[in-house]
C-alpha cells in the first residue's frame, strides 16, 4: 500500500476505532478526551491527503475523475462490490471541513455536555460514527459504497438529536430520519438503475454518462436529484431541516448544517451530474427554478421567525439555494461557486449555531422577543455573533461572498432570458438575506438588555474560544484567499464540465 | 514602487483596524480616566490614518502616467478575478482627501467621545471598536479608490456599508440609532443588488473583472446601457441619490465625527468616484447618463428644499449633502467627470469642516436643535468663523472652494444645454443646469438660515455656558478650514489640474456666466436675512408656510418607502412563513398522519372476535382455493 492509500484507510479507521475506544472507556471525561484526540488525529490524516499527485501525467484524454489517491479493493466478490476510495479536489475541502468541524464539536463536548441528555462519552462516540459516515460518503468512488456510507450517518444522527436535543427532540428526530430515509430509498433505486444499466458501480468509469441511454440517465438523475434534494435540502423538500436543526443539541446542529447538508450537494455534483449528465442538462431548469425559489422564500420565512435557532436553521434553505443554483447552471463558474459556497456555508453556519447555542445556554431562551442588548452585557459574544451574521449575509471579503456572488455571475453568464431572470432573483434574495440577519442583530445585540440577557456574564470560556476561533479565521481566510478552496477544485471541475453534453 | 504604495494605502488603516478590533471593547469597572485600551486604540487609529495620509501624499507627488498592477486572485471557471491597483492623479487626489478627513476625524473623536462632565456615569463610549471601525471604514474607501478590479472595488464598497452600519449604531443612548443603522445598510444593499448585477454583466462579457479589461472591451450598446443603469442603482444607494437617499438623514444618529466621515470623504463619495472610474463606459451609454441626470436634478432640489425646513442642525447638513452630491452626479450626467471630482474634493473639505464644527456646537450646548441655540457667535468665536467659511463654501461665496467647484459643474451643464456638448441629450443639460441654478439660491437660503439661527441673535439657552472646543477638537476644525477656503484656487495650479486630467477645457470659467449664480446666491441669502431681520426669534422657515412640514419630512418619502417596500415585505414574510409551515410542512405532516391513520384502520380490521376471525380465515382459504383451481384449470 502506498502512503496515500494508508491515509485513505486511516481517515475512516481512526474515527471508527476512536468511537469504539470511547465507548469502551468507562470514565466519562477521559473518554471524551480520547474521542477528541481521535478527531484531532483524523483531521491531521485528512489534511495530509493533499500530498497526492494532482497533475494528470497519463497519455490520451484525461478521465473525468482523477483521484489524487485511490484504493480499490474487492469487497463482496460474489456481488462484484468493491471498496473503492479516493480523494480529489472536489471532495478534499469537504473532507477537511468534516474533520475540522467534528474535532471542534468533540472539543466543545469535552467542555460542555448538553443538559438533560445522555452521557458526554456516548455523544462523542456518536459524533465519531457520524464522521465515519460523512467522510466515507465524500471518499467513496463506488456507487454502492457511497450509498452505504450515506446511510451510516442517519441513525447516529437520529440518536444525537433524540438523545441530547431540545424539548421536542423525539418528534424532530423521527421526522428527520423518516424524511431523509425517503430520500435514501430513492437513492438506492437510482443506484441500482445505474448499476444494472452500466454493469459497473465504479464512479470513475461512470462519470460522464458511460454511454448510458438517455432514458436511463433521465430516470437516474430524477431519482438522484430527489434524493439529494431532500438532503441538501432543496425547496420545497426542506421541511425536516428547521425542526431537526432547532431541536438538535449545539454540536448536532453544527454537524448537521456544517457538513451533513453538504452530502446532498456533493452527491448532486459527483453522482447525479457526473453519472447522468444528460439528465442533468434536461433537469437543470427545474433545479434552477427551485433553487432560486428557495432564496427569497427562505429569506422571507427567516424575516418572520421568532426563534434564534430556527431562524439560523431556515437561513440554510436560502444559502443552499445559492449553492444549488450554482450547480444548476452546469458551468465551471457555477460549480466552483457551489463548491466554495458549500465550504463557506459549513464554516459560517457552523459558527452561527455555536454562537446561537452559547446565547441560548446563557440567556435560557432563544425567543427573539426575549433577547436584546447583548452588546451591553457580553460585547465579545455580541461581536462574534455580528461577525458571523455579516459573514452569512455574504459580505465581500468574507467566505460567504464568493459562492453567492458567483452563483449569480454564473447564472448571468449562462445567458438567455431564463437564466438571467434567475440570477436577478437570486441577487434580490441576497438583499433579503441581509434584511433578516440585520433584524436578528438588532433584536439580539442592540437596545437595552432584556431581563434574560441581563444575567449573561461577559466572559467567554477558553473552550468556546478554541472551538470558534478556527471558524472565524477560516471565514476570513477563505474570503480573502478563495484559492484555498478553488485552487484544488479548478482542474476536477473543468474535467467534469468537459464531459457534460 | 508606485504600485506598492497603492497596495499599502488601504493596507495600513486595515491593519490598524483589525488590530484595534482585538482590543478589549469596554473598560468595565474603569473610571473616567484613559484606560490603556483607549490609549492603544487612539494610537492605532491616529497612526493608521496618518500613515495613510503620508502614503497618499507621496503617491500624489509621484503619480504621473496611470499605473496598473494586477495578479490573479482567483480563477472561477475562466472568469479571472485579479488583485491589483489602478492609480492615476484623480485616485491620488481623492485618496489624500479621504486620508486627511479620516485623520481629522480620528483626532477629533478623541476629544468628542470622552466622558464629559454632563454625562451620566453609565456612559461608556467603547472607544476601541469605534476607532477600529473608523480605520476599517477608511481602509475600505481607500480600497475603492485604488482598486484595479471590479470585485475588489465591490469588496471595499460593501465593507464601507458594513462600517457605516456599525458606526451609526454606535451611540447606545439613542434609541433610534439601531434602526437608522439597519436602514443605512439595507437601503444601500438594495442598490448594491444592481451594482453586483452590473459588475456581473460587465465581467461576464469581458471575461475578466479587471477595470482595464472592462474599459477596453467592446460591449454591445444594449448591454452597456443595461449594465450602466444597474451600476447606477448601486451608486444611488451609496451616494444617497433619489430614490435611495432616505438612509442618509437618519444616519445622523451616528456620532458627529462619523457623520463627517460618511458625508465628506467616504461612502457618499464612493458612488460618484466609481462612476468617474468607469466613465468611458457611461460615455457610451447616453441613456444611462440621461437617467443619471434626472436623478441628479431631482436629488439636488429635493435635498436643498428638505434642508430649508429642518430644525436639527445635523439634518440640515445631511440634506445639504444629498443636494451637493446631486451637483456631482449632475456634472457626471452632462459629461464632466472632472467637474464632479473637483466638487467632490471641495465638498469633502467644507462638509467635514461643517460637521466637525457642528459637533463642537453640539458638544457645547448638548442639543442638536437650532431652535434651542442662538447667539453662539460671542461665546464660540472659533467655531463661528469656521462655520462661516464652511457655509460660505457650501453656498458658493467667492473665493471659497465651493464657488469654484460649483461653477465648474454649472458651466459644464450650461455647455451641455446650450451647445449640446455633453454625451447625453441636450435636455439633460438643461435639466441639470436649471436645477443647479435653482439649487444655488435655495442653498444660500438655508445656509444663511443655519448661521443666523445657531450663531446670531439672542441665546435661547440661558443656563448653558458654551465655549469653544478643546484643542484636540479645535485644531482639526481649524486645519480643515484652510482647504475649505482655498482649495478652489488650486484650479489655477497646473499640478492640480494635471492630476485631475482636465482636457483642453479649463476647470474654472471666469466670465459673465458667473454673474447669474452670484445673483441667485445674493437673492437666496438676502431673502433668509430679510426674514430673520423682521423677527429675530422666529424661524425664517416660517416663510415656507404649509410646505414647511412637508419639506421637514423630506417630502414624506420615508412614508412612501414604508408603504411600498417595508410593509409589503413584512406581510409577504408572514405569508411565506405561514405557507411554509401550513402548506409545505403541513403536507409532510399530513402524509405522516395519513399513514398512521391508514395503519390504525388496517390494524382495527385485524382486531376481531373469534367467530369473525374464523370466518375471515375460512373465507380467505376459500378465495385462495378458488384462485388455485381457476388458474390451475386455465393452465
Interface residues (C-beta under 8 A of the other chain):
Chain A: X175 X178 X179 X236 X238 X239 X240 X297 X300 X301 X303 X304 X305 X331 X332 X333 X334 X335 X336 X337 X375 X376 X379 X380 X383 X386 X390 X395 X396 X397 X401 X402 X405 X406 X408 X409 X410 X412 X413 X423 X424 X427 X428 X430 X431 X432 X434 X435 X438 X439 X442 X446 X447 X458 X482 X483 X486 X490 X493 X494 X497
Chain B: X21 X25 X26 X28 X73 X74 X75 X76 X77 X78 X79 X126 X129 X151 X154 X155 X157 X158 X159 X162 X165 X166 X169 X172 X175 X177 X178 X179 X182 X185 X186 X189 X190 X192 X193 X196 X197 X200 X201 X203 X204 X569 X570 X572 X573 X574 X575 X576 X577 X580 X584 X585 X588 X592
